[in-house]
Amino acid sequence: MKYHDLSAFQKEITSSLPLLCLILTKEIDEQKHLVKAALKSCTLPLKTFDALTFSSKAFHQEVETLPFFDERKLLSIHGIDQLYSDDFKVIQPYVEKPNSCVSLFLTASSLSLQSRFVKLIEKKGVLFHSSNEKPWELEKRLADWLVSEALEAGVRLAQSTAAVLVKTGSNRASLKNELDKLICYVGKRQEITLNDVQKVITQIPQETLWQLGDAIFWCKKTHALKIGRMLVEEGMVLFPLIANLRSQMQTGIHILTALSEGGEGEVVMAYLNT
């Protein structure tokens, strides 16, 4: 079953844990959050792997053994599109014949929706793909999340203020960093105001960042240094600048890799839209 609407997806997971679930969205932090949000009401312990910690031996041990105290095991693997090909091949046959005592949650930045692997999960489990999510829908969802995160930290954040804060970040990780800075800034005060956001947060000019990324990619050293110096002089903080450049380069590398492996226009659009 395929879902584009997050509320419907979470409702499906809450009503009945699937044997297989695949979440396709660009940012790794977004992937982790969606798994966490989907399993919010689940009390089963969750075993998690990623591209760095995954091993075929540990995976087989988890999916081939029965749970001792619970009716089902809960397992997640983040970034399966970043796994070595041999490791990915270990997961493929399991998807064809999943263990009825295991719920396996997988996440990826991009996999072809027409691939046999994705089609199998859509048929036997649940697929969530965010490519059809409108920009304003994503912004509202991120604003809701910021309000919730602030409340957990004991600070009030109005929805309208959260919406402004969303405009300053390019992904969930950077937004969390900005929220943490604001929480530290307000100190004992129990509310983050719009004035606080305007004082503390430096908005990143996205068009200029893309120009800087292009200049670095095409080895235009003088032009890149000129744009970088301008950004720093305008108050641009170094770490968000590096994070945005990293995201640009990572997207470009993913697209080039996919094209070199025979991917077509649909693959490129999957990277740009997720």
N, C-alpha and C positions, 0 to 999 in steps of 0.2 A: 504494500500500500504506500502511495506517495503523498507527501504533505508539503505544502508551501506556507501554510498558515501555522504560526508557532502555537497559538492557543489550541487549535485542533490537534496538532501533533502531541502536545503535552497531555491533553485529555485522553488521547489514545494510549499513551504510555502508562498513565495513571490507572486507567481502567483495566488494562491487561498487559503485563510485561511481555514483549515479543522475544522470540528466540534470537532474532537478528534485528539490528537497527543500525542504519548508516546515516550520519549527519554530514552533509556537504556544505561548507561555508568557508570563506577565505581565511579568516584569522584564527590561529590556534587557540588564542584566549577565548574567542567566541565559541569555538567548538567545545572547549572544556566547560564553559558556562552553560551551554545548551544541554550537555549531558547532566550536569549538576542540577539544573532547573527541572529537567524531565524526571529525574529520580528523587526529587525533593521529598516526596511523601513515602518513598521506599525505605524500609528499615534494614534491608539486606546489606551486608558488608560488600564494598566495591573494591575489586582488585584492578589496578590500572597499570598499563604499559604505554610506552611511547616509542618513537623510532630509536631512541638511545638505549632504552632498558629492555626492549623486546628480545626474546630468544625463542627459537622454535621448541626447545626442550621444555622451557617453563610454560609456554602456551599449551603444548600437548598435555602437560601435567595438570593444568587447570581445567581444560575442557574434557579430559578423558576420565577424571575422577569424580565420584559422586560427593555431594555436599554432606557433611556429617550432621550438622545441627539445623540446617535450613532446608526448605523444600527446593531451593534453586540457588545456583551460583550466579554472581553478578560480575561481569568482566568487561573492561573497556580498553580499547587500543586507540590512542590518539595519533593522528597523522600517518595513516597507513600508506598514503601515497609517497611518504618519505622513507619507507622501509626499503632495505635491500631487496632486489628482485627475488632472491632465494627465500627470504623471509615472507614476502608477499605470497609466494607460491604455496607456502604452508597454510595460509589462511583460506585460499581459494577452494581446496577440496572440502574443508570444514563447512564452508557456506553451503555447499551442495547437500551435506548431510549433518546438520547441526545437532548437538546433544540436547535432548528435551529437558535436561536438568540445568541448562546454562542459558543465561541471557547475555548475549554478546553485543556491546555497543562499539561501533567503529566510527571514526571521524576522519575527514580528509579535506584538503583545500580544493582539490579538483580531481574528479574521475569522470570519464565520459558516461553520460546518462544512458548511452546506447550499448555500453560494454556488457558482456555476459555476466560479469561479477555484480554490477549494479542492478541489472535486471533480475538476477536471482534473489537479491536481498529485497527488492521491491515486491517480488512474488511471494517470498516466504516470510518476510518480516515487514519492517517499517523503514521508509526512506524519507528524510527531511532534506529539502534542497531550497536554499534561500535566494536563488537567482531571480525569482519573480517578486521578491519583496521590494516595495516602492521605497525610495529614499526617505520620505516622510514617515513611513511605517517603521523603518529602522531607527530613525531619530527618536520617535516616540518610545520605542521599546528600550533604547539606551537611556532615555530620560527616566523612564519608570525604574530601570535598574539602578540608576544613580540615586534616586530618591530612597529606594530600598536599602542600598549600601550605606547611605548617610544615616538612616534610622538605626541600622544595626550598630553604628558607631556612636549613637546617642545624640545625633545632630539632625535638626530639621532642615530640609531642602525643598523649597517650593517647586512644583512642577514647571512653572514658567522659568525659574532660575536654572533648573536642570536642563531645560531645552536650550538655553543660551550656552550653558557649559558644554553640551554635546557638540555645538558648532565649533568648538576650539580643539577638538581631538579627532584623530583619524581612525582610532580603533579602541577597543575596550581597555587594553592595557594602558594606553596613554591617558584615557579618561580617568582610570582608577588612580593613576599617579597624580593627576590634577586635583582630584577629589581629596586625596590624602594631604596634599599641600594646603588645601582650603581648610580641612579639619584642624590641621596644626595651626594655621593662621588665626582661626576664630578662637582658639584656646578654650576657655571656660564658657564662652557663649554657646548657646544651644541651637543656633540657627546660622546657616550660611545665606547671606543676602546677595542680591545682584551686584551691589557695590563691592562686596568682597571679591566676587568673580572678576569684576572689571579691574580691581587693583592687583590681584595676584596672578591671574592667568594671562599668558602671552599668546595671543592668537597667531597661528601659523599661516602665512599667506601661501595657500596650496599651489597656485599657478607658478609663483616664483620657485617653489620647491621642485616642481616638475622641470622647470627650466634648469635648475641646478643639477638635477639628476641627469638630464639629457647632456649637459655640458660635460659632466664626469664620464658618462657612458661613451661619448664621442671623443674623449681625451682632449677637450678644449680647455686646457689648463688655465689660461689667462681669464677666460670668460667665467669658468667655475669659481676661481678665486675672487673675482669681482663680485659675483652674486653672493658668495658665502660671506664676504666681508660686509656687504650691504645688509645682509640678514642679521649678522652679529651686532652691527652698529645700531640697527633698529630695535635691538633688545631681544633678538631671538636666542633662546636658551639652547645650549649645545646638545644636550642629550635628546630632546624631542626632535631636533634637526637630524641627528644620526639615525634615530628610530624611523623617521619618515623616509630617509634615503635608503635605509636597509630594506624597508617594505617595497619601495619602487624597484630596487635591484632584484629582490627576491621574485617579484612578479614577473619581471623580464626574463630571468633565468628559467622559471617554470615554463613560460610560454615557448622560449627557444628550445628547451629540452623536449617539450611535447611535440613541437613541429619537427624536430630532428628525428623523432621516433615514429613519424608518419601521421601525426595528428592533423586535423583540418580545422576549418573556421570555427566549428562548434567547440573545439577544445579551447581555442583562444578566448571565445566569448565566455566560457565557463570560468576562466581565470579572472576576466575583467568584471564579471557580474556578481561573482560570489563574494 
